[in-house]
């Protein structure tokens, strides 16, 4: 593991492979459509609720702006979590710890 191609004692980088997605194309498309809808709702719903509360208590556009800013922050955070989760998902021939099954 420590011997490089030139025979020296250099550490070699481990192989990184992305496991294949064994679901059908329609299943992958449906999963992504649900993710996109969830992120879209996370962006819009807090702002709309802020708008309704603004109209109800008469505070102008303050809570709507806070809601839209908070919703956008929540959506960006959720997008980052989704992309990390896709990279870590094991394939069906790996166990829960990411180890190959015998």
Backbone as CSV, one residue per row, in Angstrom:
resi,resn,N_x,N_y,N_z,CA_x,CA_y,CA_z,C_x,C_y,C_z
1,UNK,0.821,-1.193,0.000,0.000,0.000,0.000,0.862,1.252,0.000
2,UNK,2.047,1.187,0.584,2.889,2.367,0.644,3.864,2.465,-0.522
3,UNK,3.961,1.453,-1.337,4.937,1.474,-2.418,4.296,2.047,-3.673
4,UNK,4.873,3.099,-4.233,4.353,3.726,-5.437,4.850,3.035,-6.690
5,UNK,4.557,3.605,-7.850,4.930,3.008,-9.131,6.439,3.050,-9.344
6,UNK,7.123,4.037,-8.784,8.560,4.158,-8.980,9.364,3.339,-7.970
7,UNK,8.701,2.612,-7.097,9.393,1.787,-6.123,9.697,2.513,-4.826
8,UNK,9.401,3.802,-4.741,9.644,4.568,-3.520,8.567,4.291,-2.483
9,UNK,8.736,4.845,-1.316,7.757,4.657,-0.248,6.813,5.851,-0.188
10,UNK,6.010,5.996,-1.219,4.988,7.048,-1.267,3.627,6.420,-1.037
11,UNK,2.774,7.067,-0.252,1.421,6.525,-0.098,0.636,6.716,-1.392
12,UNK,-0.160,5.731,-1.742,-1.000,5.830,-2.937,-2.407,6.212,-2.516
13,UNK,-3.094,6.938,-3.375,-4.456,7.362,-3.086,-5.405,6.178,-3.234
14,UNK,-6.398,6.071,-2.348,-7.359,4.981,-2.477,-8.274,5.208,-3.683
15,UNK,-8.758,4.122,-4.277,-9.682,4.202,-5.396,-11.043,4.636,-4.879
16,UNK,-11.640,5.621,-5.503,-12.976,6.084,-5.146,-13.893,5.744,-6.306
17,UNK,-14.915,4.975,-6.023,-15.874,4.620,-7.051,-17.268,4.996,-6.589
18,UNK,-18.105,5.378,-7.524,-19.488,5.702,-7.239,-20.309,4.454,-7.542
19,UNK,-21.090,3.978,-6.566,-21.869,2.776,-6.825,-22.937,3.037,-7.888
20,UNK,-23.227,2.057,-8.711,-24.243,2.251,-9.747,-25.638,2.333,-9.142
21,UNK,-26.487,3.090,-9.784,-27.873,3.194,-9.354,-28.650,2.116,-10.087
22,UNK,-29.136,1.137,-9.363,-29.759,-0.022,-9.979,-31.268,0.120,-10.125
23,UNK,-31.806,1.304,-9.842,-33.239,1.524,-10.023,-33.529,1.798,-11.490
24,UNK,-34.790,1.654,-11.873,-35.165,1.951,-13.252,-35.111,3.461,-13.476
25,UNK,-35.074,3.842,-14.736,-34.994,5.270,-15.073,-36.214,6.034,-14.570
26,UNK,-37.380,5.443,-14.637,-38.589,6.133,-14.168,-38.560,6.308,-12.653
27,UNK,-37.999,5.336,-11.928,-37.900,5.464,-10.474,-36.947,6.591,-10.090
28,UNK,-35.839,6.706,-10.800,-34.888,7.790,-10.540,-35.540,9.137,-10.851
29,UNK,-36.263,9.211,-11.970,-36.932,10.465,-12.351,-37.982,10.860,-11.324
30,UNK,-38.753,9.900,-10.832,-39.779,10.211,-9.830,-39.141,10.676,-8.520
31,UNK,-38.046,10.040,-8.133,-37.368,10.457,-6.902,-36.876,11.892,-7.022
32,UNK,-36.292,12.242,-8.170,-35.811,13.606,-8.358,-36.958,14.604,-8.457
33,UNK,-38.082,14.206,-9.038,-39.215,15.138,-9.115,-39.756,15.438,-7.718
34,UNK,-39.799,14.435,-6.845,-40.226,14.679,-5.468,-39.244,15.591,-4.743
35,UNK,-37.971,15.406,-4.998,-36.968,16.267,-4.359,-37.118,17.711,-4.819
36,UNK,-37.316,17.906,-6.111,-37.464,19.267,-6.649,-38.717,19.925,-6.089
37,UNK,-39.815,19.178,-5.997,-41.046,19.742,-5.436,-40.865,20.118,-3.973
38,UNK,-40.178,19.283,-3.209,-39.959,19.589,-1.793,-39.135,20.853,-1.628
39,UNK,-38.083,20.999,-2.420,-37.236,22.190,-2.326,-38.017,23.424,-2.771
40,UNK,-38.835,23.298,-3.805,-39.645,24.433,-4.265,-40.610,24.880,-3.179
41,UNK,-41.244,23.928,-2.532,-42.171,24.284,-1.455,-41.442,24.894,-0.268
42,UNK,-40.243,24.418,0.006,-39.465,24.996,1.101,-39.111,26.456,0.825
43,UNK,-38.981,26.819,-0.439,-38.665,28.203,-0.784,-39.884,29.105,-0.673
44,UNK,-41.046,28.616,-1.062,-42.223,29.472,-1.211,-43.108,29.506,0.029
45,UNK,-43.357,28.370,0.654,-44.340,28.295,1.741,-44.009,29.204,2.929
46,UNK,-42.765,29.264,3.417,-42.508,30.174,4.547,-42.798,31.641,4.207
47,UNK,-42.484,32.057,2.998,-42.777,33.432,2.596,-44.265,33.701,2.493
48,UNK,-45.011,32.728,1.975,-46.463,32.899,1.878,-47.100,32.945,3.267
49,UNK,-46.609,32.103,4.167,-47.125,32.164,5.538,-46.786,33.505,6.188
50,UNK,-45.589,34.012,5.933,-45.217,35.328,6.435,-46.107,36.423,5.881
51,UNK,-46.451,36.302,4.608,-47.348,37.278,3.977,-48.730,37.252,4.633
52,UNK,-49.242,36.055,4.878,-50.562,35.936,5.515,-50.537,36.533,6.918
53,UNK,-49.488,36.241,7.676,-49.397,36.786,9.035,-49.209,38.305,8.977
54,UNK,-48.446,38.798,7.996,-48.296,40.251,7.824,-49.646,40.917,7.591
55,UNK,-50.449,40.330,6.729,-51.771,40.905,6.446,-52.665,40.849,7.674
56,UNK,-52.517,39.769,8.456,-53.374,39.566,9.620,-53.052,40.560,10.733
57,UNK,-51.746,40.807,10.995,-51.392,41.708,12.101,-50.979,43.096,11.624
58,UNK,-50.900,43.300,10.308,-50.639,44.618,9.757,-49.205,45.098,9.883
59,UNK,-48.227,44.238,9.653,-46.824,44.642,9.778,-46.161,44.937,8.439
60,UNK,-46.923,45.149,7.400,-46.327,45.458,6.095,-45.786,44.201,5.432
61,UNK,-44.507,44.245,5.039,-43.901,43.124,4.322,-42.782,42.466,5.137
62,UNK,-42.702,42.759,6.423,-41.600,42.303,7.266,-41.536,40.774,7.379
63,UNK,-42.612,40.148,7.822,-42.584,38.699,8.037,-42.518,37.928,6.724
64,UNK,-43.068,38.482,5.645,-42.956,37.828,4.339,-41.500,37.804,3.892
65,UNK,-40.790,38.909,4.090,-39.373,38.953,3.717,-38.567,37.971,4.563
66,UNK,-38.847,37.921,5.865,-38.167,36.965,6.743,-38.493,35.538,6.305
67,UNK,-39.739,35.277,5.944,-40.146,33.944,5.500,-39.469,33.535,4.201
68,UNK,-39.409,34.454,3.234,-38.754,34.123,1.968,-37.249,33.922,2.155
69,UNK,-36.625,34.760,2.984,-35.195,34.585,3.251,-34.934,33.270,3.989
70,UNK,-35.739,32.983,4.992,-35.586,31.730,5.735,-35.869,30.515,4.867
71,UNK,-36.878,30.612,4.008,-37.198,29.503,3.115,-36.102,29.252,2.103
72,UNK,-35.509,30.307,1.586,-34.404,30.146,0.638,-33.199,29.512,1.323
73,UNK,-32.921,29.948,2.541,-31.807,29.353,3.293,-32.063,27.874,3.572
74,UNK,-33.287,27.552,3.967,-33.654,26.165,4.227,-33.540,25.315,2.964
75,UNK,-33.970,25.854,1.830,-33.914,25.108,0.569,-32.467,24.854,0.132
76,UNK,-31.610,25.843,0.281,-30.203,25.655,-0.090,-29.555,24.614,0.814
77,UNK,-29.843,24.662,2.106,-29.315,23.671,3.044,-29.811,22.274,2.665
78,UNK,-31.093,22.166,2.320,-31.664,20.878,1.937,-31.029,20.361,0.643
79,UNK,-30.757,21.240,-0.314,-30.086,20.827,-1.551,-28.691,20.276,-1.260
80,UNK,-27.975,20.923,-0.361,-26.645,20.423,0.006,-26.727,19.052,0.661
81,UNK,-27.703,18.857,1.533,-27.872,17.549,2.163,-28.236,16.480,1.132
82,UNK,-29.076,16.841,0.167,-29.469,15.861,-0.849,-28.290,15.444,-1.712
83,UNK,-27.442,16.377,-2.082,-26.314,16.011,-2.931,-25.303,15.181,-2.158
84,UNK,-25.111,15.456,-0.881,-24.224,14.622,-0.067,-24.806,13.229,0.115
85,UNK,-26.106,13.148,0.322,-26.760,11.859,0.517,-26.691,10.986,-0.715
86,UNK,-26.744,11.583,-1.899,-26.646,10.814,-3.138,-25.256,10.225,-3.299
87,UNK,-24.231,10.933,-2.843,-22.863,10.433,-2.969,-22.595,9.283,-2.008
88,UNK,-23.282,9.240,-0.878,-22.999,8.248,0.150,-23.888,7.012,0.050
89,UNK,-24.884,7.008,-0.843,-25.834,5.904,-0.913,-25.151,4.634,-1.402
90,UNK,-25.191,3.544,-0.593,-24.542,2.304,-1.030,-25.380,1.592,-2.083
91,UNK,-24.726,0.815,-2.933,-25.454,0.033,-3.922,-26.010,-1.215,-3.251
92,UNK,-26.783,-2.006,-3.988,-27.452,-3.154,-3.389,-26.476,-4.268,-3.016
93,UNK,-25.263,-4.289,-3.569,-24.315,-5.346,-3.223,-23.381,-4.922,-2.101
94,UNK,-23.701,-3.819,-1.410,-22.922,-3.377,-0.265,-23.796,-3.409,0.970
95,UNK,-23.188,-3.629,2.106,-23.917,-3.654,3.363,-24.149,-2.250,3.874
96,UNK,-24.684,-2.151,5.085,-25.013,-0.857,5.677,-23.774,-0.022,5.950
97,UNK,-22.630,-0.654,6.183,-21.402,0.075,6.482,-20.625,0.408,5.220
98,UNK,-21.168,0.107,4.033,-20.458,0.400,2.797,-19.453,-0.664,2.427
99,UNK,-19.471,-1.812,3.102,-18.548,-2.900,2.822,-19.187,-3.859,1.817
100,UNK,-18.386,-4.458,0.992,-18.892,-5.426,0.029,-19.399,-6.661,0.753
101,UNK,-20.553,-7.167,0.310,-21.066,-8.419,0.849,-20.285,-9.580,0.254
102,UNK,-20.080,-10.646,1.019,-19.339,-11.794,0.476,-20.134,-12.556,-0.550
